[in-house]
Amino acid sequence: MNIAELAIETINLEKRAIENLIFCIDSDFESTVDAIYRCKGKIVATGVGKSAIIAQKIVATFNSTGTPAVFMHAVDAIHGDLGVVAHNDIVLCLSKSGNTPEIKALIPLIRNMGNKVISLVSTPDSYLEEQADYKLKAYVDAEACPYNLAPTSSTTAHLVIGDAVAICLLKLRGFSPDDFARLHPGGSLGKRLYLRVSDLVRKEKPAVSLDSNIDALILEISSKMLGSTAVMNGDILEGIVTDGDLRRMIEKNRDFSHLQAKDVMSKSPVTVDFDETAVEAFNLMKKHSITQLIVLKNGQYSGMVHIHDIMKEGII
């Protein structure tokens, strides 16, 4: 087999392992999710080797979706880190075989502390699964490794089951996009959720009146450098004039000295609310094939936001 064929075979093997996880979603799974949902403390995930790495990822996913969790390495646990486990915590133990020596040494200690144990294993009828109060199953027939040795399909299966649990809990908790934004304030992901038009609206507020002449119109657009200006009738928004409107005016009129803003403006301009998300503002621009939006605050003209303002934030 060539490299591409080997890669495709690996993907197909892991794909089949994931598809078979459907049969692992049973009453034990439901009981486990319910126990985590009702847990008064936190989830302490533990494991050794590759299972420890997967446990850390599950912890990260739990924390980011509203379920408090910490990671405790199974080896370090028996050398002092067991102090991480508090009275109301539930311990989630990950192990491919369920018979890992470190896990077998840890389970009695957790039991002596009075904490409940959740197992997540890839092999049925293991020590860990038999000792657990709640059972998550990620059974796999074989690893993608040709020698059935390196954890591949099993670690992928554990990740998927961990994600399934996290999403179930997210739904049970009514975890909203606003909750997600609160826990993800940094980076482009956070900005997509919390950045508002109000954060981006320009201080410049280009505006002309209905009877403004073309010279005044061009000067306002050029000086404010937003490629457009609002056309106002007192405090009432009547329309917008963009660079494109000016180009089309020049194409149609040899003499435009007599024209006024009302003659070249686009009526009923696309607007966005001051408190709307920046992502929604971008979507409006994309939908209408425009590069700027008039911003309204309490129904009144408040300024403009340009597509470049959104792009600079790195959220698209």
C-alpha positions in Angstrom: 0.0 0.0 0.0 1.2 3.5 -0.7 1.0 6.4 1.8 -2.4 7.7 0.6 -3.9 4.2 0.8 -2.6 3.7 4.3 -4.0 7.0 5.4 -7.4 6.3 3.9 -7.4 2.9 5.6 -6.7 4.5 8.9 -9.4 7.0 8.5 -11.9 4.3 7.5 -11.0 2.1 10.5 -11.5 5.0 12.9 -14.7 6.0 11.1 -16.1 2.5 11.7 -15.1 2.7 15.3 -17.0 5.9 15.7 -20.1 4.6 13.9 -20.2 1.6 16.3 -20.3 4.0 19.3 -24.0 4.4 18.6 -24.5 1.0 20.3 -22.7 2.3 23.4 -25.3 4.9 24.0 -27.6 3.1 26.5 -29.2 3.5 29.9 -25.7 3.5 31.5 -24.8 6.5 29.4 -28.0 8.3 30.3 -27.5 7.6 34.0 -23.9 8.9 33.8 -24.9 12.2 32.1 -27.7 12.6 34.8 -25.2 12.0 37.6 -22.8 14.6 36.2 -25.6 17.1 35.7 -26.7 16.7 39.3 -23.1 16.7 40.7 -22.7 19.4 43.4 -19.0 19.5 43.0 -16.7 19.1 40.0 -15.6 16.3 37.7 -12.1 15.1 38.2 -10.8 13.3 35.1 -7.9 10.9 35.4 -5.8 8.4 33.4 -2.3 7.5 32.4 -0.5 7.6 29.0 -2.7 8.5 26.1 -5.8 8.2 28.3 -4.4 11.1 30.4 -4.1 13.3 27.3 -7.7 12.5 26.3 -8.9 13.2 29.8 -7.3 16.7 29.6 -9.2 17.4 26.4 -12.5 16.2 27.9 -11.8 18.5 31.0 -11.2 21.4 28.6 -14.5 20.7 26.8 -16.4 20.4 30.0 -15.1 23.6 31.4 -15.9 25.6 28.2 -19.4 24.3 28.1 -20.5 24.9 31.7 -19.4 21.7 33.6 -16.6 22.4 36.1 -13.8 19.9 35.7 -10.1 19.4 36.5 -7.5 16.9 35.4 -5.6 14.7 37.9 -2.9 12.3 36.6 -3.4 8.9 38.0 0.2 8.4 38.9 0.4 11.8 40.7 -2.8 11.0 42.5 -1.3 8.4 44.6 1.6 10.8 45.5 -0.4 13.6 46.9 -2.6 14.9 44.1 -5.6 13.0 45.4 -6.2 16.1 47.5 -7.7 17.6 44.4 -10.8 15.4 44.9 -13.3 17.2 47.2 -16.3 15.7 49.0 -19.0 16.2 46.3 -16.7 15.5 43.3 -17.1 12.7 40.9 -14.0 11.0 39.4 -14.0 10.1 35.7 -11.4 7.4 35.0 -10.2 6.8 31.5 -8.5 3.6 30.4 -8.5 1.6 27.2 -8.2 -1.8 29.0 -9.7 -0.8 32.3 -7.0 -2.9 33.9 -4.2 -0.4 34.1 -2.2 -1.0 37.3 -2.2 2.7 38.3 -6.0 2.9 37.9 -6.4 -0.4 39.8 -4.4 1.1 42.6 -6.4 4.4 42.5 -10.0 3.1 42.6 -9.9 1.7 46.2 -8.5 5.1 47.4 -11.3 7.0 45.7 -13.9 4.6 47.2 -12.4 5.1 50.7 -12.9 8.8 50.3 -16.6 8.2 49.5 -16.6 9.6 46.0 -18.4 8.1 43.0 -16.5 6.8 40.0 -17.3 6.9 36.3 -15.5 4.5 34.0 -14.7 5.2 30.3 -13.2 2.1 28.8 -12.8 0.4 25.4 -12.8 -3.1 26.7 -15.9 -4.7 28.3 -15.9 -6.6 31.6 -12.7 -4.8 32.9 -11.8 -4.2 36.5 -12.5 -0.5 36.2 -15.9 -1.0 34.6 -16.9 -3.5 37.3 -15.9 -1.2 40.1 -17.4 2.0 38.6 -20.7 3.5 39.9 -21.4 4.9 36.4 -20.3 3.5 33.1 -19.4 5.1 29.8 -18.5 2.7 27.0 -16.3 3.4 24.1 -15.8 -0.1 22.9 -13.7 -0.7 19.8 -12.9 -4.0 18.1 -9.4 -3.1 17.1 -7.0 -0.2 16.9 -6.2 1.4 13.6 -2.6 0.5 14.3 -1.8 -2.5 12.1 -0.4 -4.4 15.1 -3.4 -3.5 17.3 -1.1 -1.8 19.8 -0.9 2.0 19.5 -4.0 3.6 20.9 -5.7 5.1 17.9 -9.3 4.1 17.4 -9.7 3.8 21.1 -8.5 7.3 21.9 -10.7 8.7 19.1 -13.7 6.8 20.5 -13.0 8.3 24.0 -12.9 11.8 22.6 -16.2 11.3 20.8 -17.9 9.9 23.9 -16.5 12.8 25.9 -17.9 15.2 23.4 -21.3 13.5 23.4 -21.5 13.8 27.2 -20.5 17.5 27.1 -23.1 18.4 24.5 -25.8 16.5 26.4 -24.9 18.5 29.5 -24.8 21.7 27.5 -28.3 21.2 26.5 -29.5 20.1 29.9 -28.0 23.3 31.4 -29.6 25.5 28.8 -26.0 26.8 28.0 -26.4 29.7 25.6 -24.2 31.6 23.2 -24.0 34.3 25.8 -22.7 31.8 28.3 -20.2 30.6 25.7 -19.0 34.1 25.1 -18.5 34.7 28.9 -16.2 31.7 29.1 -14.4 32.5 25.8 -13.6 36.2 25.9 -10.2 35.9 24.1 -9.3 35.4 20.5 -11.5 35.4 17.4 -14.0 32.9 18.8 -14.8 35.2 21.7 -15.0 38.3 19.5 -17.5 36.5 17.2 -19.7 36.1 20.2 -19.4 39.3 22.2 -18.1 42.0 19.8 -20.9 44.5 19.1 -21.5 47.1 16.5 -21.2 49.6 19.3 -17.6 48.6 19.7 -16.8 49.4 16.1 -19.0 52.3 15.1 -16.8 55.2 13.8 -16.6 58.4 15.7 -17.0 60.1 12.4 -20.6 60.6 11.5 -20.9 61.6 7.8 -24.1 63.4 7.1 -25.5 65.8 4.5 -28.9 67.3 4.1 -31.4 66.5 1.3 -30.5 69.7 -0.6 -26.7 69.6 -0.2 -25.0 70.1 -3.5 -22.6 67.7 -5.1 -19.5 69.5 -4.0 -20.6 69.3 -0.4 -21.5 65.7 -0.9 -18.1 64.7 -2.3 -16.3 66.7 0.4 -18.2 64.9 3.2 -17.6 61.5 1.8 -13.9 62.2 1.3 -13.2 63.9 4.6 -14.9 61.2 6.7 -13.2 58.4 4.7 -16.0 55.9 5.0 -16.9 55.8 1.3 -20.4 57.0 2.0 -22.6 59.5 3.9 -26.0 59.5 5.4 -28.6 61.9 3.9 -30.7 63.5 6.6 -33.9 65.6 6.9 -33.3 67.1 10.2 -33.0 64.1 12.6 -34.7 61.8 10.1 -32.6 59.4 8.0 -33.7 59.7 4.4 -31.0 57.7 2.5 -27.4 57.1 1.8 -24.9 58.2 -0.9 -21.9 55.9 -1.5 -18.9 56.1 -3.8 -20.8 53.8 -6.1 -23.7 56.2 -6.3 -21.3 59.0 -7.3 -19.7 56.9 -10.0 -23.1 56.0 -11.4 -24.2 59.7 -11.3 -21.1 60.7 -13.3 -21.8 58.0 -15.9 -25.4 59.3 -16.4 -24.9 63.0 -16.2 -22.5 65.3 -18.2 -23.6 68.2 -16.1 -24.3 67.4 -12.4 -23.7 70.8 -10.9 -27.4 71.3 -10.4 -27.9 68.0 -8.7 -28.5 67.6 -4.9 -28.0 64.8 -2.4 -31.7 63.8 -2.7 -31.2 63.2 -6.5 -28.4 60.6 -6.2 -29.1 59.0 -2.8 -30.3 55.4 -2.3 -33.5 55.4 -0.3 -34.2 53.0 2.5 -30.6 52.2 3.3 -29.6 49.0 5.0 -29.2 49.6 8.7 -27.9 47.8 11.7 -28.8 48.3 15.4 -26.1 49.8 17.7 -26.3 46.7 20.0 -26.2 44.0 17.3 -23.2 41.7 17.0 -20.4 42.5 14.6 -20.9 39.1 13.0 -24.5 40.0 12.2 -23.4 43.3 10.7 -20.9 41.4 8.5 -23.6 39.0 7.4 -25.9 41.9 6.4 -23.1 43.5 4.3 -22.5 40.1 2.6 -26.2 39.6 2.0 -26.6 43.0 0.3 -23.2 43.2 -1.3 -22.2 46.4 0.4 -19.2 47.5 2.5 -20.8 49.8 5.1 -23.9 50.0 7.2 -25.7 52.9 8.8 -25.9 52.3 12.6 -29.1 53.2 14.4 -29.3 53.7 18.2 -32.9 53.8 19.5 -34.0 54.4 15.9 -31.7 57.4 15.4 -28.7 57.8 13.2 -25.6 57.0 15.3 -22.8 56.6 12.8 -21.4 54.0 10.4 -19.5 50.7 10.5 -17.3 49.6 7.6 -16.4 46.1 6.6 -12.8 46.9 7.2 -13.5 47.6 10.8 -14.9 44.1 11.2 -12.1 42.5 9.2 -9.4 44.2 11.4 -10.8 42.3 14.4 -10.0 39.0 12.7 -13.5 37.4 13.3 -14.2 36.6 9.6 
